[in-house]
Amino acid sequence: MMNVFRLAKFHHLGKPLTTMAVCSALACVAMASQSALAQAKQTVAYIAPSLDISYWQWVAYGVKERAKELGMNYVEFTSENSPAKQMDNVKTALTRGVSAIVMGPVSSTSTPPVLRLLKEKSVPIAFAGIGPQAGQTDYTSAVTANNYETGKAQGSYVCKLAKERGGNKIAMLSLPQDRENAQKYMKGAKESFAADGCDLVQVLETHGLTVNEAVSQANDILTAHPDVKAIYGMYDEAATGAAKALQTRGLTGKVAVVTADGSPTTIKLLRDGAVQGIFLQEAVGQGVDATTQVNNALNKKPTTQELALKEPLVTKETIDQPATQATVKRVYPPSAGSY
């Protein structure tokens, strides 16, 4: 930086610079330096399929907290479950000069054009929760649950509970099957049902991931198949809806309910005996780990392209164990509710 005493000798329009002018000049230099530092700070954009869903809010929390720890700026977008809006969000993020993207895609099938554009711009992307379409390779990381293995484990557990209740008929409240995570859940579950001797008598896919929809679908299942002994939920609201429908019919505990994900609501239902098992999916943890992966890519550190997090089973008997509580704290933030 220019010496103050030398600067004081400079003339402007033939007149010596005043002390105030010197100070102003130094302030400008300082402001310019701060601006350059701000511009050099890396920014991660989080693009959610919908921020109306608590799961994606919890992923956002993980991204934001990890970005703060890494000294990154954070911006977020919601795609409103529209592939077109998702692409608009990507383009807007690029226009704003983001360094990297963490995305929960609207669907796996919507990802190829996103990946083509980001490859062209050399911007790293990590998927959270839902991975890209099969066959895609141009991405930094896909941080998901271990859906296939969880599907198998959940299938076996649901089948066991159904048999304990005197039957082998199971129904499923499913995520949309255009998502690779849902396809993996289904594949694993069907393998377990076949191996363990249980029949999957009906599958209903969600359209909005709402509790009201799940209540309606569970009632439809129970009307069509009164001999169902267990309901397999692929997402948290499925368990809440199924539990409500069973309570109305006086069937709580007589038909088992097991789900993936986890929330303050379903954990309370677990403690109360209305839900028999939850395979915990680390929504916050996925946001944290996906942000770590894109930051590693930006800073030339090793990355892991397929990062499948385990979904441990939690029951009423194990919910208060220290290891379970540590996992639950990577499922949802403290602001969501108690653990």
Residue pairs with C-beta under 8 A, 6 or more apart in sequence:
1 26
1 29
2 29
4 22
4 26
7 17
7 22
7 25
8 16
8 17
8 19
8 22
9 16
10 16
10 17
11 17
12 21
17 25
41 71
41 72
41 73
42 70
42 71
42 72
42 73
42 99
42 100
42 295
42 298
43 72
43 73
43 74
43 75
43 96
43 97
43 98
43 99
43 100
44 63
44 67
44 72
44 73
44 74
44 75
44 98
44 99
44 100
44 101
44 102
44 291
44 294
44 295
45 74
45 75
45 76
45 77
45 89
45 93
45 96
45 98
45 100
45 101
45 102
46 59
46 60
46 63
46 64
46 74
46 75
46 76
46 77
46 101
46 102
46 103
46 287
47 76
47 77
47 78
47 79
47 86
47 89
47 90
47 93
47 101
47 102
47 103
47 104
48 56
48 57
48 59
48 60
48 76
48 77
48 78
48 79
48 103
48 104
49 56
49 78
49 79
49 81
49 86
49 104
49 105
49 106
49 130
50 56
50 78
50 79
50 80
50 81
51 57
51 60
51 76
51 78
52 78
53 209
54 236
54 263
54 332
54 336
55 129
55 209
55 235
55 236
55 261
55 283
56 104
56 129
56 283
58 283
58 284
58 287
58 331
58 332
58 333
58 336
59 102
59 104
59 128
59 129
59 283
59 284
59 286
59 287
59 290
60 76
60 287
61 284
61 287
61 333
61 335
62 128
62 283
62 284
62 285
62 286
62 287
62 288
62 289
62 290
62 291
62 330
63 74
63 76
63 102
63 128
63 287
63 288
63 290
63 291
64 74
64 76
64 287
65 284
65 287
65 288
66 287
66 288
66 291
66 292
66 295
67 73
67 74
67 291
68 74
70 291
70 292
70 295
72 99
72 291
72 295
75 93
75 96
75 98
77 89
77 92
77 93
78 89
79 85
79 86
79 89
79 106
81 106
82 106
83 106
83 107
83 110
86 103
86 105
86 106
86 110
86 114
87 113
87 114
87 117
90 101
90 114
90 117
90 118
91 117
93 101
94 117
94 121
94 123
98 123
99 123
99 294
99 298
100 123
100 124
100 125
100 126
100 140
100 294
100 295
100 297
100 298
101 118
101 123
101 124
101 125
101 126
101 294
102 125
102 126
102 127
102 128
102 287
102 290
102 291
102 294
103 114
103 125
103 126
103 127
103 128
104 127
104 128
104 129
104 130
105 111
105 114
105 127
105 130
105 132
107 130
107 176
107 178
107 179
108 130
108 131
108 132
108 133
108 134
108 178
108 179
108 180
109 133
109 178
111 127
111 132
111 133
111 136
112 132
112 133
112 136
114 125
115 125
115 132
115 136
115 138
115 139
116 138
118 124
118 125
118 138
118 139
119 138
124 140
124 293
124 294
124 297
124 298
125 139
125 140
125 294
126 139
126 140
126 141
126 142
126 143
126 290
126 291
126 293
126 294
127 139
127 141
127 142
127 143
127 144
127 290
128 143
128 144
128 286
128 287
128 290
129 143
129 144
129 145
129 181
129 281
129 283
129 286
130 144
130 179
130 180
130 181
131 142
131 144
131 180
131 181
132 139
132 142
132 180
133 180
134 180
139 305
140 293
140 294
140 297
140 303
140 305
141 289
141 290
141 293
141 294
141 303
141 304
141 305
141 306
141 307
142 305
142 306
142 307
143 286
143 289
143 290
143 293
143 307
143 309
144 181
144 286
144 307
144 308
144 309
145 181
145 260
145 281
145 282
145 286
145 308
145 309
145 310
145 311
146 308
146 309
146 310
146 311
147 180
147 181
147 182
147 184
147 185
147 188
147 308
148 184
148 185
148 187
148 188
149 188
149 308
149 310
150 185
150 188
150 260
150 279
150 310
150 311
151 184
151 185
151 186
151 187
151 188
151 189
151 191
151 192
152 188
152 189
152 191
152 192
153 188
153 192
153 279
153 311
153 313
154 185
154 188
154 189
154 192
154 232
154 258
154 260
154 277
154 279
154 313
155 188
155 189
155 190
155 191
155 192
155 193
155 196
155 198
155 232
156 192
156 195
156 196
157 258
157 277
157 313
158 170
158 189
158 198
158 230
158 231
158 232
158 256
158 258
159 168
159 170
159 192
159 193
159 196
159 197
159 198
159 230
160 196
161 229
161 230
161 256
161 258
161 276
161 277
162 168
162 169
162 170
162 198
162 229
162 230
162 256
163 198
163 229
164 256
165 229
165 230
165 254
165 255
165 256
166 229
167 227
167 228
167 229
168 197
168 198
168 199
168 229
169 198
169 199
169 201
169 225
169 227
169 228
169 229
169 230
170 193
170 198
170 199
170 200
170 201
170 228
170 229
170 230
170 231
170 232
171 200
171 201
171 202
171 203
171 204
171 221
171 225
171 228
171 230
171 231
171 232
172 189
172 200
172 202
172 203
172 204
172 231
172 232
172 233
172 234
173 204
173 206
173 214
173 217
173 218
173 231
173 232
173 233
173 234
173 235
173 238
173 241
173 242
174 182
174 185
174 186
174 203
174 204
174 205
174 206
174 234
175 181
175 182
175 185
175 205
175 206
175 209
175 234
175 235
176 182
176 205
176 206
176 207
177 183
177 186
177 205
182 234
185 234
185 260
186 203
189 200
189 232
190 200
192 198
193 199
193 200
200 232
201 225
201 228
202 221
202 224
202 225
202 228
204 217
204 220
204 221
206 213
206 214
206 217
206 235
206 237
206 238
207 213
209 235
209 237
210 237
211 237
211 240
211 241
211 244
212 241
213 237
213 241
214 233
214 237
214 238
214 239
214 240
214 241
214 242
215 241
215 242
215 244
215 245
216 241
217 241
218 231
218 241
218 242
218 244
218 245
218 246
219 245
219 248
221 228
221 231
222 228
222 245
222 246
222 249
222 251
222 255
228 255
229 255
229 256
230 255
230 256
230 257
230 258
231 238
231 242
231 255
231 256
231 257
231 258
232 258
232 259
233 239
233 242
233 257
233 258
233 259
233 260
234 259
234 260
235 259
235 260
235 261
236 259
236 260
236 261
236 262
236 263
236 265
236 266
238 259
239 257
239 258
239 259
239 266
239 269
239 275
239 278
240 265
240 266
240 269
242 257
243 252
243 257
243 269
243 274
243 275
246 252
246 254
246 255
246 257
246 274
247 274
252 273
252 274
253 273
253 274
256 276
256 277
257 269
257 274
257 275
257 276
258 275
258 276
258 277
258 278
258 279
259 266
259 275
259 277
259 278
259 279
260 278
260 279
260 281
260 311
261 278
261 279
261 280
261 281
261 283
261 331
262 278
262 279
262 280
262 281
262 314
262 328
262 331
262 332
263 331
263 332
263 336
263 337
264 332
264 336
264 337
264 338
264 339
265 337
266 275
266 278
267 278
267 314
267 319
267 328
267 339
269 275
270 276
270 277
270 278
270 314
270 315
270 316
270 319
271 316
271 319
273 316
276 315
276 316
277 313
277 314
277 315
278 313
278 314
279 311
279 312
279 313
279 314
280 311
280 312
280 313
280 314
280 324
280 327
280 328
280 331
281 309
281 311
281 331
282 309
282 327
282 330
282 331
283 330
283 331
283 332
284 329
284 330
284 331
284 332
284 333
285 309
285 330
285 331
286 309
288 330
289 307
289 309
293 303
293 304
293 307
295 301
296 302
296 303
297 303
312 324
312 327
314 324
314 327
314 328
318 324
319 325
319 328
325 339
328 339
329 339
